[in-house]
Amino acid sequence: MRINRTAAAAAVLAMAGALIAAGPAQAANAPKGDGAKAVCKRLPKTQERVDKALNRLNGDATVDGSVARLQQRVDNAHKAGHAEIEKYLNDRLTFRRSLLPTLQTRKADLAQVADWCAKNAPAAGK
C-alpha cells in the first residue's frame, strides 16, 4: 500500500508541474496584433457570403431560405389549422427577419473595412 501512495503522490506532483510549466507557454501564444492582414485577405469572400445571404433572405417566395417563402409557409399552416406548426415556423420567421438588419450592418461595416484595406494595404506591407 505504501508504494501505491508514493507513486500516486509522485504522479500528482508531476502533473502539477506540467500544468504550471504549460501556463506561460499559453500566454506566449496570445495575439500580437489585430489581424488586419488576415481580415483584408478574407474580405472578398466575406463580402460575397454576406451578399449571398442578403439576396437569399430578400428573395421572393420561390427562393429557398427567403423571408417571403417562410411567410408563405406560416400562412399555409394558419389556413390549414396547424397551430403548432404555425408557431414553430413563426418563431423561425422572427429569427430570420432579425438577421436582415444584422447582415445589412455587417455589409456596411465590410465596405468601410474594404476602404481601409485599400488605403493601408496591410497584406502587402507586413
Sequence and secondary structure as in RCSB ss.txt:
>XXXX:A:sequence
MRINRTAAAAAVLAMAGALIAAGPAQAANAPKGDGAKAVCKRLPKTQERVDKALNRLNGDATVDGSVARLQQRVD
NAHKAGHAEIEKYLNDRLTFRRSLLPTLQTRKADLAQVADWCAKNAPAAGK
>XXXX:A:secstr
 HHHHHHHHHHHHHHHHHHHHHHHHHHHTS  S  HHHHHHHHHHHHHHHHHHHHHHTS TTSTT HHHHHHHHH
HHHHHT HHHHHHHHHHHHHHHHHHHHHHHHHHHHHHHHHHHHHH HHHH 
